[in-house]
Structures are given as structure tokens and as C-alpha cells.
Amino acid sequence: MDNIIRYVPKSELERERLIREARAIYDSIFPPVAEVIGPVDDGPGRESQASGHTPSPKSAVNND
């Protein structure tokens, strides 16, 4: 039986608890962006910046 038990100092446990508590308070004041902003709909024929699509140089050139 090779069970390894890692010693974690009490101060490290307290530090992690305080970080979790502070993060929860921060998130309650400033909710994550994904929860606040819904899907973006720019209408027909327009590409949303959220899609990550950028027009290719050929489609931007007028070949008249």
C-alpha cells in the first residue's frame, strides 16, 4: 500500500478559503460577462464580431 498523504499547512488552507470567498463576493458584484451579455444579432447580411469571422481579402476587392 503506497498511500501518499500530502501535508497542507493550515495557513495554506485558510489562504485558499479566503481567495474563494473574495472571488464569490467579486462575482456577486461584477457578474461574469457571459451571463450578462446575450447572443448578438446584427441582422441579415452582417457578420457578428462574436463569430470570429473576418472577411477574406478577395471578398473585399471589387473586380469590376
mmCIF file as Biopython writes it, N, C-alpha, C and O atoms, coordinates in Angstrom:
data_model
#
loop_
_atom_site.group_PDB
_atom_site.id
_atom_site.type_symbol
_atom_site.label_atom_id
_atom_site.label_alt_id
_atom_site.label_comp_id
_atom_site.label_asym_id
_atom_site.label_entity_id
_atom_site.label_seq_id
_atom_site.pdbx_PDB_ins_code
_atom_site.Cartn_x
_atom_site.Cartn_y
_atom_site.Cartn_z
_atom_site.occupancy
_atom_site.B_iso_or_equiv
_atom_site.auth_seq_id
_atom_site.auth_asym_id
_atom_site.pdbx_PDB_model_num
ATOM 1   N N  . MET A ? 1  ? 0.836   -1.182 0.000   1.0 0.0 1  A 1 
ATOM 2   C CA . MET A ? 1  ? 0.000   0.000  0.000   1.0 0.0 1  A 1 
ATOM 3   C C  . MET A ? 1  ? 0.876   1.239  0.000   1.0 0.0 1  A 1 
ATOM 4   O O  . MET A ? 1  ? 1.569   1.547  0.970   1.0 0.0 1  A 1 
ATOM 5   N N  . ASP A ? 2  ? 0.819   1.937  -1.126  1.0 0.0 2  A 1 
ATOM 6   C CA . ASP A ? 2  ? 1.629   3.137  -1.279  1.0 0.0 2  A 1 
ATOM 7   C C  . ASP A ? 2  ? 0.751   4.382  -1.227  1.0 0.0 2  A 1 
ATOM 8   O O  . ASP A ? 2  ? 0.709   5.150  -2.188  1.0 0.0 2  A 1 
ATOM 9   N N  . ASN A ? 3  ? 0.073   4.580  -0.153  1.0 0.0 3  A 1 
ATOM 10  C CA . ASN A ? 3  ? -0.749  5.782  0.001   1.0 0.0 3  A 1 
ATOM 11  C C  . ASN A ? 3  ? 0.132   6.938  0.424   1.0 0.0 3  A 1 
ATOM 12  O O  . ASN A ? 3  ? 0.897   6.847  1.383   1.0 0.0 3  A 1 
ATOM 13  N N  . ILE A ? 4  ? 0.006   8.032  -0.317  1.0 0.0 4  A 1 
ATOM 14  C CA . ILE A ? 4  ? 0.789   9.228  -0.004  1.0 0.0 4  A 1 
ATOM 15  C C  . ILE A ? 4  ? -0.163  10.275 0.536   1.0 0.0 4  A 1 
ATOM 16  O O  . ILE A ? 4  ? -1.166  10.612 -0.093  1.0 0.0 4  A 1 
ATOM 17  N N  . ILE A ? 5  ? 0.161   10.773 1.687   1.0 0.0 5  A 1 
ATOM 18  C CA . ILE A ? 5  ? -0.646  11.824 2.306   1.0 0.0 5  A 1 
ATOM 19  C C  . ILE A ? 5  ? 0.159   13.109 2.247   1.0 0.0 5  A 1 
ATOM 20  O O  . ILE A ? 5  ? 1.267   13.195 2.776   1.0 0.0 5  A 1 
ATOM 21  N N  . ARG A ? 6  ? -0.420  14.104 1.594   1.0 0.0 6  A 1 
ATOM 22  C CA . ARG A ? 6  ? 0.269   15.393 1.441   1.0 0.0 6  A 1 
ATOM 23  C C  . ARG A ? 6  ? -0.099  16.288 2.608   1.0 0.0 6  A 1 
ATOM 24  O O  . ARG A ? 6  ? -1.278  16.487 2.903   1.0 0.0 6  A 1 
ATOM 25  N N  . TYR A ? 7  ? 0.908   16.825 3.268   1.0 0.0 7  A 1 
ATOM 26  C CA . TYR A ? 7  ? 0.680   17.753 4.364   1.0 0.0 7  A 1 
ATOM 27  C C  . TYR A ? 7  ? 0.411   19.139 3.789   1.0 0.0 7  A 1 
ATOM 28  O O  . TYR A ? 7  ? 1.216   19.669 3.023   1.0 0.0 7  A 1 
ATOM 29  N N  . VAL A ? 8  ? -0.726  19.722 4.162   1.0 0.0 8  A 1 
ATOM 30  C CA . VAL A ? 8  ? -1.074  21.070 3.735   1.0 0.0 8  A 1 
ATOM 31  C C  . VAL A ? 8  ? -1.157  21.925 4.991   1.0 0.0 8  A 1 
ATOM 32  O O  . VAL A ? 8  ? -1.983  21.682 5.871   1.0 0.0 8  A 1 
ATOM 33  N N  . PRO A ? 9  ? -0.292  22.928 5.060   1.0 0.0 9  A 1 
ATOM 34  C CA . PRO A ? 9  ? -0.319  23.779 6.252   1.0 0.0 9  A 1 
ATOM 35  C C  . PRO A ? 9  ? -1.671  24.481 6.410   1.0 0.0 9  A 1 
ATOM 36  O O  . PRO A ? 9  ? -2.351  24.781 5.429   1.0 0.0 9  A 1 
ATOM 37  N N  . LYS A ? 10 ? -2.035  24.732 7.646   1.0 0.0 10 A 1 
ATOM 38  C CA . LYS A ? 10 ? -3.306  25.384 7.938   1.0 0.0 10 A 1 
ATOM 39  C C  . LYS A ? 10 ? -3.370  26.757 7.286   1.0 0.0 10 A 1 
ATOM 40  O O  . LYS A ? 10 ? -4.438  27.181 6.844   1.0 0.0 10 A 1 
ATOM 41  N N  . SER A ? 11 ? -2.253  27.451 7.220   1.0 0.0 11 A 1 
ATOM 42  C CA . SER A ? 11 ? -2.235  28.785 6.609   1.0 0.0 11 A 1 
ATOM 43  C C  . SER A ? 11 ? -2.570  28.717 5.120   1.0 0.0 11 A 1 
ATOM 44  O O  . SER A ? 11 ? -3.215  29.623 4.591   1.0 0.0 11 A 1 
ATOM 45  N N  . GLU A ? 12 ? -2.143  27.658 4.442   1.0 0.0 12 A 1 
ATOM 46  C CA . GLU A ? 12 ? -2.444  27.488 3.026   1.0 0.0 12 A 1 
ATOM 47  C C  . GLU A ? 12 ? -3.936  27.216 2.821   1.0 0.0 12 A 1 
ATOM 48  O O  . GLU A ? 12 ? -4.537  27.747 1.887   1.0 0.0 12 A 1 
ATOM 49  N N  . LEU A ? 13 ? -4.533  26.399 3.680   1.0 0.0 13 A 1 
ATOM 50  C CA . LEU A ? 13 ? -5.969  26.143 3.609   1.0 0.0 13 A 1 
ATOM 51  C C  . LEU A ? 13 ? -6.763  27.424 3.841   1.0 0.0 13 A 1 
ATOM 52  O O  . LEU A ? 13 ? -7.748  27.679 3.148   1.0 0.0 13 A 1 
ATOM 53  N N  . GLU A ? 14 ? -6.344  28.222 4.803   1.0 0.0 14 A 1 
ATOM 54  C CA . GLU A ? 14 ? -7.008  29.488 5.091   1.0 0.0 14 A 1 
ATOM 55  C C  . GLU A ? 14 ? -6.867  30.449 3.915   1.0 0.0 14 A 1 
ATOM 56  O O  . GLU A ? 14 ? -7.821  31.144 3.564   1.0 0.0 14 A 1 
ATOM 57  N N  . ARG A ? 15 ? -5.700  30.491 3.313   1.0 0.0 15 A 1 
ATOM 58  C CA . ARG A ? 15 ? -5.469  31.355 2.149   1.0 0.0 15 A 1 
ATOM 59  C C  . ARG A ? 15 ? -6.404  30.973 1.004   1.0 0.0 15 A 1 
ATOM 60  O O  . ARG A ? 15 ? -7.015  31.847 0.390   1.0 0.0 15 A 1 
ATOM 61  N N  . GLU A ? 16 ? -6.522  29.682 0.712   1.0 0.0 16 A 1 
ATOM 62  C CA . GLU A ? 16 ? -7.407  29.220 -0.360  1.0 0.0 16 A 1 
ATOM 63  C C  . GLU A ? 16 ? -8.869  29.541 -0.049  1.0 0.0 16 A 1 
ATOM 64  O O  . GLU A ? 16 ? -9.620  29.918 -0.948  1.0 0.0 16 A 1 
ATOM 65  N N  . ARG A ? 17 ? -9.281  29.395 1.219   1.0 0.0 17 A 1 
ATOM 66  C CA . ARG A ? 17 ? -10.652 29.714 1.604   1.0 0.0 17 A 1 
ATOM 67  C C  . ARG A ? 17 ? -10.935 31.198 1.415   1.0 0.0 17 A 1 
ATOM 68  O O  . ARG A ? 17 ? -12.001 31.567 0.922   1.0 0.0 17 A 1 
ATOM 69  N N  . LEU A ? 18 ? -9.992  32.050 1.802   1.0 0.0 18 A 1 
ATOM 70  C CA . LEU A ? 18 ? -10.174 33.492 1.642   1.0 0.0 18 A 1 
ATOM 71  C C  . LEU A ? 18 ? -10.250 33.888 0.166   1.0 0.0 18 A 1 
ATOM 72  O O  . LEU A ? 18 ? -11.025 34.773 -0.197  1.0 0.0 18 A 1 
ATOM 73  N N  . ILE A ? 19 ? -9.464  33.248 -0.672  1.0 0.0 19 A 1 
ATOM 74  C CA . ILE A ? 19 ? -9.500  33.533 -2.104  1.0 0.0 19 A 1 
ATOM 75  C C  . ILE A ? 19 ? -10.853 33.138 -2.683  1.0 0.0 19 A 1 
ATOM 76  O O  . ILE A ? 19 ? -11.435 33.893 -3.462  1.0 0.0 19 A 1 
ATOM 77  N N  . ARG A ? 20 ? -11.365 31.958 -2.311  1.0 0.0 20 A 1 
ATOM 78  C CA . ARG A ? 20 ? -12.686 31.532 -2.794  1.0 0.0 20 A 1 
ATOM 79  C C  . ARG A ? 20 ? -13.771 32.496 -2.335  1.0 0.0 20 A 1 
ATOM 80  O O  . ARG A ? 20 ? -14.670 32.835 -3.104  1.0 0.0 20 A 1 
ATOM 81  N N  . GLU A ? 21 ? -13.690 32.939 -1.085  1.0 0.0 21 A 1 
ATOM 82  C CA . GLU A ? 21 ? -14.685 33.863 -0.548  1.0 0.0 21 A 1 
ATOM 83  C C  . GLU A ? 21 ? -14.621 35.207 -1.271  1.0 0.0 21 A 1 
ATOM 84  O O  . GLU A ? 21 ? -15.659 35.770 -1.618  1.0 0.0 21 A 1 
ATOM 85  N N  . ALA A ? 22 ? -13.415 35.725 -1.500  1.0 0.0 22 A 1 
ATOM 86  C CA . ALA A ? 22 ? -13.261 37.003 -2.201  1.0 0.0 22 A 1 
ATOM 87  C C  . ALA A ? 22 ? -13.762 36.907 -3.633  1.0 0.0 22 A 1 
ATOM 88  O O  . ALA A ? 22 ? -14.391 37.840 -4.133  1.0 0.0 22 A 1 
ATOM 89  N N  . ARG A ? 23 ? -13.489 35.785 -4.300  1.0 0.0 23 A 1 
ATOM 90  C CA . ARG A ? 23 ? -13.955 35.591 -5.677  1.0 0.0 23 A 1 
ATOM 91  C C  . ARG A ? 23 ? -15.481 35.544 -5.732  1.0 0.0 23 A 1 
ATOM 92  O O  . ARG A ? 23 ? -16.082 36.079 -6.663  1.0 0.0 23 A 1 
ATOM 93  N N  . ALA A ? 24 ? -16.108 34.910 -4.748  1.0 0.0 24 A 1 
ATOM 94  C CA . ALA A ? 24 ? -17.571 34.840 -4.701  1.0 0.0 24 A 1 
ATOM 95  C C  . ALA A ? 24 ? -18.162 36.237 -4.500  1.0 0.0 24 A 1 
ATOM 96  O O  . ALA A ? 24 ? -19.167 36.579 -5.123  1.0 0.0 24 A 1 
ATOM 97  N N  . ILE A ? 25 ? -17.552 37.035 -3.643  1.0 0.0 25 A 1 
ATOM 98  C CA . ILE A ? 25 ? -18.031 38.407 -3.420  1.0 0.0 25 A 1 
ATOM 99  C C  . ILE A ? 25 ? -17.856 39.227 -4.690  1.0 0.0 25 A 1 
ATOM 100 O O  . ILE A ? 25 ? -18.767 39.959 -5.076  1.0 0.0 25 A 1 
ATOM 101 N N  . TYR A ? 26 ? -16.708 39.120 -5.346  1.0 0.0 26 A 1 
ATOM 102 C CA . TYR A ? 26 ? -16.447 39.859 -6.582  1.0 0.0 26 A 1 
ATOM 103 C C  . TYR A ? 26 ? -17.465 39.484 -7.656  1.0 0.0 26 A 1 
ATOM 104 O O  . TYR A ? 26 ? -18.009 40.354 -8.337  1.0 0.0 26 A 1 
ATOM 105 N N  . ASP A ? 27 ? -17.721 38.174 -7.803  1.0 0.0 27 A 1 
ATOM 106 C CA . ASP A ? 27 ? -18.673 37.718 -8.818  1.0 0.0 27 A 1 
ATOM 107 C C  . ASP A ? 27 ? -20.097 38.164 -8.512  1.0 0.0 27 A 1 
ATOM 108 O O  . ASP A ? 27 ? -20.899 38.344 -9.428  1.0 0.0 27 A 1 
ATOM 109 N N  . SER A ? 28 ? -20.418 38.344 -7.233  1.0 0.0 28 A 1 
ATOM 110 C CA . SER A ? 28 ? -21.765 38.816 -6.905  1.0 0.0 28 A 1 
ATOM 111 C C  . SER A ? 28 ? -21.919 40.295 -7.236  1.0 0.0 28 A 1 
ATOM 112 O O  . SER A ? 28 ? -23.025 40.750 -7.530  1.0 0.0 28 A 1 
ATOM 113 N N  . ILE A ? 29 ? -20.822 41.052 -7.191  1.0 0.0 29 A 1 
ATOM 114 C CA . ILE A ? 29 ? -20.862 42.479 -7.531  1.0 0.0 29 A 1 
ATOM 115 C C  . ILE A ? 29 ? -20.719 42.682 -9.029  1.0 0.0 29 A 1 
ATOM 116 O O  . ILE A ? 29 ? -21.456 43.467 -9.624  1.0 0.0 29 A 1 
ATOM 117 N N  . PHE A ? 30 ? -19.770 41.975 -9.644  1.0 0.0 30 A 1 
ATOM 118 C CA . PHE A ? 30 ? -19.492 42.073 -11.075 1.0 0.0 30 A 1 
ATOM 119 C C  . PHE A ? 30 ? -19.700 40.702 -11.701 1.0 0.0 30 A 1 
ATOM 120 O O  . PHE A ? 30 ? -18.756 39.918 -11.794 1.0 0.0 30 A 1 
ATOM 121 N N  . PRO A ? 31 ? -20.925 40.399 -12.133 1.0 0.0 31 A 1 
ATOM 122 C CA . PRO A ? 31 ? -21.173 39.076 -12.719 1.0 0.0 31 A 1 
ATOM 123 C C  . PRO A ? 31 ? -20.299 38.850 -13.947 1.0 0.0 31 A 1 
ATOM 124 O O  . PRO A ? 31 ? -19.955 39.801 -14.649 1.0 0.0 31 A 1 
ATOM 125 N N  . PRO A ? 32 ? -19.942 37.606 -14.208 1.0 0.0 32 A 1 
ATOM 126 C CA . PRO A ? 32 ? -19.149 37.303 -15.404 1.0 0.0 32 A 1 
ATOM 127 C C  . PRO A ? 32 ? -19.872 37.785 -16.665 1.0 0.0 32 A 1 
ATOM 128 O O  . PRO A ? 32 ? -21.100 37.754 -16.730 1.0 0.0 32 A 1 
ATOM 129 N N  . VAL A ? 33 ? -19.113 38.224 -17.653 1.0 0.0 33 A 1 
ATOM 130 C CA . VAL A ? 33 ? -19.657 38.815 -18.870 1.0 0.0 33 A 1 
ATOM 131 C C  . VAL A ? 33 ? -20.578 37.851 -19.603 1.0 0.0 33 A 1 
ATOM 132 O O  . VAL A ? 33 ? -21.595 38.280 -20.148 1.0 0.0 33 A 1 
ATOM 133 N N  . ALA A ? 34 ? -20.258 36.579 -19.633 1.0 0.0 34 A 1 
ATOM 134 C CA . ALA A ? 34 ? -21.058 35.600 -20.367 1.0 0.0 34 A 1 
ATOM 135 C C  . ALA A ? 34 ? -22.496 35.535 -19.844 1.0 0.0 34 A 1 
ATOM 136 O O  . ALA A ? 34 ? -23.413 35.230 -20.607 1.0 0.0 34 A 1 
ATOM 137 N N  . GLU A ? 35 ? -22.702 35.812 -18.572 1.0 0.0 35 A 1 
ATOM 138 C CA . GLU A ? 35 ? -24.046 35.761 -18.009 1.0 0.0 35 A 1 
ATOM 139 C C  . GLU A ? 35 ? -24.833 37.027 -18.315 1.0 0.0 35 A 1 
ATOM 140 O O  . GLU A ? 35 ? -26.062 36.980 -18.362 1.0 0.0 35 A 1 
ATOM 141 N N  . VAL A ? 36 ? -24.165 38.155 -18.525 1.0 0.0 36 A 1 
ATOM 142 C CA . VAL A ? 36 ? -24.833 39.433 -18.715 1.0 0.0 36 A 1 
ATOM 143 C C  . VAL A ? 36 ? -25.208 39.661 -20.167 1.0 0.0 36 A 1 
ATOM 144 O O  . VAL A ? 36 ? -26.327 40.082 -20.462 1.0 0.0 36 A 1 
ATOM 145 N N  . ILE A ? 37 ? -24.281 39.388 -21.079 1.0 0.0 37 A 1 
ATOM 146 C CA . ILE A ? 37 ? -24.484 39.673 -22.499 1.0 0.0 37 A 1 
ATOM 147 C C  . ILE A ? 37 ? -25.058 38.450 -23.187 1.0 0.0 37 A 1 
ATOM 148 O O  . ILE A ? 37 ? -24.507 37.353 -23.087 1.0 0.0 37 A 1 
ATOM 149 N N  . GLY A ? 38 ? -26.167 38.642 -23.885 1.0 0.0 38 A 1 
ATOM 150 C CA . GLY A ? 38 ? -26.791 37.554 -24.626 1.0 0.0 38 A 1 
ATOM 151 C C  . GLY A ? 38 ? -26.201 37.464 -26.014 1.0 0.0 38 A 1 
ATOM 152 O O  . GLY A ? 38 ? -25.225 38.146 -26.327 1.0 0.0 38 A 1 
ATOM 153 N N  . PRO A ? 39 ? -26.789 36.627 -26.844 1.0 0.0 39 A 1 
ATOM 154 C CA . PRO A ? 39 ? -26.299 36.489 -28.221 1.0 0.0 39 A 1 
ATOM 155 C C  . PRO A ? 39 ? -26.489 37.791 -29.003 1.0 0.0 39 A 1 
ATOM 156 O O  . PRO A ? 39 ? -27.480 38.500 -28.832 1.0 0.0 39 A 1 
ATOM 157 N N  . VAL A ? 40 ? -25.522 38.082 -29.856 1.0 0.0 40 A 1 
ATOM 158 C CA . VAL A ? 40 ? -25.560 39.294 -30.660 1.0 0.0 40 A 1 
ATOM 159 C C  . VAL A ? 40 ? -26.154 38.960 -32.017 1.0 0.0 40 A 1 
ATOM 160 O O  . VAL A ? 40 ? -25.696 38.033 -32.685 1.0 0.0 40 A 1 
ATOM 161 N N  . ASP A ? 41 ? -27.184 39.715 -32.435 1.0 0.0 41 A 1 
ATOM 162 C CA . ASP A ? 41 ? -27.789 39.523 -33.743 1.0 0.0 41 A 1 
ATOM 163 C C  . ASP A ? 41 ? -27.720 40.846 -34.482 1.0 0.0 41 A 1 
ATOM 164 O O  . ASP A ? 41 ? -28.457 41.778 -34.161 1.0 0.0 41 A 1 
ATOM 165 N N  . ASP A ? 42 ? -26.837 40.936 -35.474 1.0 0.0 42 A 1 
ATOM 166 C CA . ASP A ? 42 ? -26.653 42.173 -36.228 1.0 0.0 42 A 1 
ATOM 167 C C  . ASP A ? 42 ? -27.619 42.271 -37.398 1.0 0.0 42 A 1 
ATOM 168 O O  . ASP A ? 42 ? -27.549 43.234 -38.161 1.0 0.0 42 A 1 
ATOM 169 N N  . GLY A ? 43 ? -28.502 41.326 -37.562 1.0 0.0 43 A 1 
ATOM 170 C CA . GLY A ? 43 ? -29.450 41.361 -38.667 1.0 0.0 43 A 1 
ATOM 171 C C  . GLY A ? 43 ? -28.932 40.573 -39.851 1.0 0.0 43 A 1 
ATOM 172 O O  . GLY A ? 43 ? -27.811 40.065 -39.821 1.0 0.0 43 A 1 
ATOM 173 N N  . PRO A ? 44 ? -29.743 40.467 -40.897 1.0 0.0 44 A 1 
ATOM 174 C CA . PRO A ? 44 ? -29.344 39.678 -42.058 1.0 0.0 44 A 1 
ATOM 175 C C  . PRO A ? 44 ? -28.200 40.341 -42.826 1.0 0.0 44 A 1 
ATOM 176 O O  . PRO A ? 44 ? -28.160 41.562 -42.981 1.0 0.0 44 A 1 
ATOM 177 N N  . GLY A ? 45 ? -27.287 39.522 -43.294 1.0 0.0 45 A 1 
ATOM 178 C CA . GLY A ? 45 ? -26.199 40.016 -44.125 1.0 0.0 45 A 1 
ATOM 179 C C  . GLY A ? 45 ? -25.036 40.623 -43.368 1.0 0.0 45 A 1 
ATOM 180 O O  . GLY A ? 45 ? -24.073 41.075 -43.987 1.0 0.0 45 A 1 
ATOM 181 N N  . ARG A ? 46 ? -25.096 40.646 -42.077 1.0 0.0 46 A 1 
ATOM 182 C CA . ARG A ? 46 ? -23.994 41.211 -41.292 1.0 0.0 46 A 1 
ATOM 183 C C  . ARG A ? 46 ? -23.365 40.107 -40.460 1.0 0.0 46 A 1 
ATOM 184 O O  . ARG A ? 46 ? -24.055 39.235 -39.932 1.0 0.0 46 A 1 
ATOM 185 N N  . GLU A ? 47 ? -22.061 40.158 -40.355 1.0 0.0 47 A 1 
ATOM 186 C CA . GLU A ? 47 ? -21.347 39.184 -39.551 1.0 0.0 47 A 1 
ATOM 187 C C  . GLU A ? 47 ? -21.162 39.738 -38.151 1.0 0.0 47 A 1 
ATOM 188 O O  . GLU A ? 47 ? -20.829 40.910 -37.978 1.0 0.0 47 A 1 
ATOM 189 N N  . SER A ? 48 ? -21.374 38.913 -37.176 1.0 0.0 48 A 1 
ATOM 190 C CA . SER A ? 48 ? -21.181 39.304 -35.788 1.0 0.0 48 A 1 
ATOM 191 C C  . SER A ? 48 ? -19.704 39.199 -35.451 1.0 0.0 48 A 1 
ATOM 192 O O  . SER A ? 48 ? -19.028 38.275 -35.902 1.0 0.0 48 A 1 
ATOM 193 N N  . GLN A ? 49 ? -19.199 40.138 -34.663 1.0 0.0 49 A 1 
ATOM 194 C CA . GLN A ? 49 ? -17.812 40.059 -34.229 1.0 0.0 49 A 1 
ATOM 195 C C  . GLN A ? 49 ? -17.618 38.874 -33.303 1.0 0.0 49 A 1 
ATOM 196 O O  . GLN A ? 49 ? -16.512 38.344 -33.197 1.0 0.0 49 A 1 
ATOM 197 N N  . ALA A ? 50 ? -18.681 38.452 -32.632 1.0 0.0 50 A 1 
ATOM 198 C CA . ALA A ? 50 ? -18.577 37.320 -31.726 1.0 0.0 50 A 1 
ATOM 199 C C  . ALA A ? 50 ? -18.316 36.024 -32.472 1.0 0.0 50 A 1 
ATOM 200 O O  . ALA A ? 50 ? -17.816 35.068 -31.879 1.0 0.0 50 A 1 
ATOM 201 N N  . SER A ? 51 ? -18.644 35.966 -33.772 1.0 0.0 51 A 1 
ATOM 202 C CA . SER A ? 51 ? -18.453 34.730 -34.524 1.0 0.0 51 A 1 
ATOM 203 C C  . SER A ? 51 ? -16.993 34.482 -34.853 1.0 0.0 51 A 1 
ATOM 204 O O  . SER A ? 51 ? -16.615 33.356 -35.178 1.0 0.0 51 A 1 
ATOM 205 N N  . GLY A ? 52 ? -16.166 35.519 -34.774 1.0 0.0 52 A 1 
ATOM 206 C CA . GLY A ? 52 ? -14.763 35.354 -35.095 1.0 0.0 52 A 1 
ATOM 207 C C  . GLY A ? 52 ? -14.491 35.330 -36.582 1.0 0.0 52 A 1 
ATOM 208 O O  . GLY A ? 52 ? -13.359 35.071 -36.989 1.0 0.0 52 A 1 
ATOM 209 N N  . HIS A ? 53 ? -15.504 35.594 -37.417 1.0 0.0 53 A 1 
ATOM 210 C CA . HIS A ? 53 ? -15.356 35.553 -38.873 1.0 0.0 53 A 1 
ATOM 211 C C  . HIS A ? 53 ? -14.818 36.902 -39.349 1.0 0.0 53 A 1 
ATOM 212 O O  . HIS A ? 53 ? -15.342 37.956 -38.991 1.0 0.0 53 A 1 
ATOM 213 N N  . THR A ? 54 ? -13.781 36.849 -40.150 1.0 0.0 54 A 1 
ATOM 214 C CA . THR A ? 54 ? -13.272 38.056 -40.795 1.0 0.0 54 A 1 
ATOM 215 C C  . THR A ? 54 ? -13.328 37.836 -42.288 1.0 0.0 54 A 1 
ATOM 216 O O  . THR A ? 54 ? -12.957 36.764 -42.768 1.0 0.0 54 A 1 
ATOM 217 N N  . PRO A ? 55 ? -13.785 38.832 -43.039 1.0 0.0 55 A 1 
ATOM 218 C CA . PRO A ? 55 ? -13.884 38.642 -44.479 1.0 0.0 55 A 1 
ATOM 219 C C  . PRO A ? 55 ? -12.512 38.454 -45.100 1.0 0.0 55 A 1 
ATOM 220 O O  . PRO A ? 55 ? -11.529 39.053 -44.664 1.0 0.0 55 A 1 
ATOM 221 N N  . SER A ? 56 ? -12.461 37.614 -46.126 1.0 0.0 56 A 1 
ATOM 222 C CA . SER A ? 56 ? -11.193 37.392 -46.803 1.0 0.0 56 A 1 
ATOM 223 C C  . SER A ? 56 ? -10.884 38.590 -47.692 1.0 0.0 56 A 1 
ATOM 224 O O  . SER A ? 56 ? -11.804 39.290 -48.115 1.0 0.0 56 A 1 
ATOM 225 N N  . PRO A ? 57 ? -9.598  38.846 -47.987 1.0 0.0 57 A 1 
ATOM 226 C CA . PRO A ? 57 ? -9.232  39.992 -48.826 1.0 0.0 57 A 1 
ATOM 227 C C  . PRO A ? 57 ? -9.894  39.934 -50.201 1.0 0.0 57 A 1 
ATOM 228 O O  . PRO A ? 57 ? -10.211 40.988 -50.753 1.0 0.0 57 A 1 
ATOM 229 N N  . LYS A ? 58 ? -10.118 38.746 -50.780 1.0 0.0 58 A 1 
ATOM 230 C CA . LYS A ? 58 ? -10.732 38.640 -52.099 1.0 0.0 58 A 1 
ATOM 231 C C  . LYS A ? 58 ? -12.166 39.150 -52.089 1.0 0.0 58 A 1 
ATOM 232 O O  . LYS A ? 58 ? -12.606 39.766 -53.059 1.0 0.0 58 A 1 
ATOM 233 N N  . SER A ? 59 ? -12.900 38.904 -51.009 1.0 0.0 59 A 1 
ATOM 234 C CA . SER A ? 59 ? -14.296 39.325 -50.950 1.0 0.0 59 A 1 
ATOM 235 C C  . SER A ? 59 ? -14.408 40.835 -50.757 1.0 0.0 59 A 1 
ATOM 236 O O  . SER A ? 59 ? -15.459 41.409 -51.041 1.0 0.0 59 A 1 
ATOM 237 N N  . ALA A ? 60 ? -13.353 41.489 -50.280 1.0 0.0 60 A 1 
ATOM 238 C CA . ALA A ? 60 ? -13.380 42.924 -50.062 1.0 0.0 60 A 1 
ATOM 239 C C  . ALA A ? 60 ? -12.992 43.684 -51.305 1.0 0.0 60 A 1 
ATOM 240 O O  . ALA A ? 60 ? -13.236 44.889 -51.369 1.0 0.0 60 A 1 
ATOM 241 N N  . VAL A ? 61 ? -12.386 43.031 -52.319 1.0 0.0 61 A 1 
ATOM 242 C CA . VAL A ? 61 ? -11.919 43.685 -53.525 1.0 0.0 61 A 1 
ATOM 243 C C  . VAL A ? 61 ? -13.026 43.699 -54.551 1.0 0.0 61 A 1 
ATOM 244 O O  . VAL A ? 61 ? -13.678 42.677 -54.770 1.0 0.0 61 A 1 
ATOM 245 N N  . ASN A ? 62 ? -13.253 44.835 -55.185 1.0 0.0 62 A 1 
ATOM 246 C CA . ASN A ? 62 ? -14.251 44.957 -56.238 1.0 0.0 62 A 1 
ATOM 247 C C  . ASN A ? 62 ? -13.570 44.697 -57.573 1.0 0.0 62 A 1 
ATOM 248 O O  . ASN A ? 62 ? -12.677 45.450 -57.962 1.0 0.0 62 A 1 
ATOM 249 N N  . ASN A ? 63 ? -13.972 43.650 -58.282 1.0 0.0 63 A 1 
ATOM 250 C CA . ASN A ? 63 ? -13.322 43.256 -59.546 1.0 0.0 63 A 1 
ATOM 251 C C  . ASN A ? 63 ? -14.138 43.705 -60.753 1.0 0.0 63 A 1 
ATOM 252 O O  . ASN A ? 63 ? -14.312 42.918 -61.684 1.0 0.0 63 A 1 
ATOM 253 N N  . ASP A ? 64 ? -14.642 44.924 -60.777 1.0 0.0 64 A 1 
ATOM 254 C CA . ASP A ? 64 ? -15.416 45.430 -61.930 1.0 0.0 64 A 1 
ATOM 255 C C  . ASP A ? 64 ? -14.538 45.830 -63.056 1.0 0.0 64 A 1 
ATOM 256 O O  . ASP A ? 64 ? -15.029 46.274 -64.094 1.0 0.0 64 A 1 
#
